[in-house]
Amino acid sequence: MKNICFALLLVILAAGNISAQKRTPLPHGMVFGAKPSTVSLIPASRLNAYMDKRARVTAAIVGTVAEVTKSKGGWFTMKAGKGQVIAAHFKNYNINLPKALKGREVIISGKASKQFNAFDAQREAGDRRRNVTRPGTKQPISFEVEGLMVNK
């Protein structure tokens, strides 16, 4: 009987101690996936200018996470300035991102790509109902992340 009471007392004390501890969910330097390179970082707002007319580049960028859309697989959006966002997801689907990443500055490395914009005037000839994107318009950027590190 004494052993049961003693074990119960230890369980209650341990549970109280765990709940009383203050947790830091995402400390500076926390890494998801492979550790990104911090050499020649590009701000997320300058990625579109850096890509210029190239459809795909490998880069390391720094920016603020706008929202974690799906934790499983590491799907999130990053602010790209001027109201634009970069849609990003991890190459490795086994990554779980916490929702607390929203609003934090992160460094990500991987492959950025613009959506291919095929414009063939003959294909849409006479079709005025379709809203076709014209050459020269801003194309959304998607980013396949290999590694993410919490910066601030």
C-alpha positions in Angstrom: 0.0 0.0 0.0 2.9 2.3 0.9 4.5 1.7 -2.5 1.3 2.5 -4.4 0.8 5.8 -2.5 4.5 6.7 -3.0 4.3 6.0 -6.8 1.1 8.0 -7.1 2.7 10.9 -5.2 5.7 10.8 -7.6 3.5 10.8 -10.7 1.6 13.9 -9.4 4.8 15.8 -8.6 6.3 14.9 -12.0 3.1 16.0 -13.9 3.1 19.3 -11.9 6.8 19.9 -12.7 6.3 19.3 -16.4 3.4 21.7 -16.7 5.2 24.4 -14.7 8.2 24.4 -17.1 8.1 27.2 -19.6 8.7 25.9 -23.1 10.5 27.7 -25.9 8.9 26.1 -28.9 11.2 27.4 -31.6 14.6 28.5 -30.4 17.0 30.4 -32.6 19.0 28.0 -34.8 16.4 25.2 -34.9 16.8 23.2 -38.1 14.2 21.3 -40.1 15.6 19.0 -42.9 19.2 19.7 -43.9 20.9 22.7 -42.5 20.7 25.6 -45.0 23.8 27.5 -46.2 24.1 31.0 -44.8 26.5 32.1 -47.5 25.1 34.7 -50.0 21.6 34.9 -48.6 19.0 36.6 -50.8 16.1 38.4 -49.1 12.7 36.9 -50.1 11.6 40.3 -51.5 14.5 40.2 -54.0 14.1 36.6 -55.2 12.0 37.5 -58.3 14.6 40.1 -59.4 17.3 37.5 -58.8 15.6 34.9 -60.9 15.1 37.5 -63.7 14.1 35.4 -66.8 15.3 32.1 -65.5 12.6 29.5 -64.8 14.5 27.7 -62.0 17.4 28.6 -59.6 19.0 27.1 -56.6 19.2 29.6 -53.8 19.2 30.3 -50.1 16.7 33.0 -49.0 15.8 34.7 -45.8 12.2 35.9 -45.1 9.2 35.8 -42.8 6.8 32.9 -42.7 3.3 34.1 -43.5 1.5 30.9 -42.6 2.0 27.2 -42.2 -0.7 25.7 -44.4 0.0 22.0 -43.7 2.2 20.8 -41.0 2.8 17.3 -42.4 5.1 17.7 -45.4 6.2 21.2 -44.4 3.9 23.3 -46.6 4.0 27.0 -45.8 3.9 30.5 -47.4 6.6 33.1 -47.1 6.1 36.9 -47.5 7.8 38.2 -50.7 7.0 41.9 -50.3 4.5 44.1 -52.1 1.6 41.7 -51.1 3.2 38.7 -52.9 3.9 35.3 -51.3 6.2 32.4 -52.1 4.5 29.0 -51.8 7.0 26.6 -50.3 7.1 22.9 -49.4 9.7 20.5 -48.3 11.3 18.0 -50.7 11.2 15.4 -48.0 7.5 14.7 -47.0 8.6 13.4 -43.5 9.0 16.9 -42.2 6.5 18.2 -39.6 6.5 22.0 -39.2 4.9 23.5 -36.1 2.2 26.1 -36.5 4.2 28.4 -34.2 6.6 29.1 -37.1 4.1 31.8 -38.3 5.6 35.3 -38.2 9.2 34.0 -37.5 12.1 34.9 -39.7 13.7 31.8 -41.3 16.5 30.9 -43.7 15.6 28.3 -46.4 17.6 26.7 -49.1 16.4 24.8 -52.1 15.1 25.3 -55.6 12.9 28.2 -56.6 10.9 28.0 -59.8 8.4 30.1 -61.7 5.3 28.7 -63.2 5.8 28.1 -66.9 3.7 30.6 -68.9 3.0 29.2 -72.4 1.3 31.8 -74.5 0.4 30.8 -78.0 -1.8 33.3 -79.7 -3.3 30.7 -82.1 -4.5 28.5 -79.2 -6.7 31.3 -77.8 -7.7 32.9 -81.1 -11.2 34.3 -80.8 -11.7 33.1 -77.3 -12.5 36.3 -75.3 -14.0 34.5 -72.3 -10.6 33.1 -71.1 -8.5 35.1 -68.8 -5.0 34.4 -70.3 -1.9 35.7 -68.6 0.1 37.7 -71.0 3.9 37.5 -71.3 5.6 40.0 -68.9 3.2 39.5 -66.1 4.4 38.4 -62.7 4.4 34.6 -62.3 4.0 33.1 -58.8 7.1 31.5 -57.4 7.2 28.1 -55.8 10.0 26.9 -53.6 11.1 23.3 -53.0 12.8 23.5 -49.6 15.7 21.2 -48.7 16.4 22.8 -45.3 15.0 25.4 -43.0 16.6 27.2 -40.0 14.8 29.5 -37.6 16.7 32.8 -37.7 14.7 35.1 -35.3 
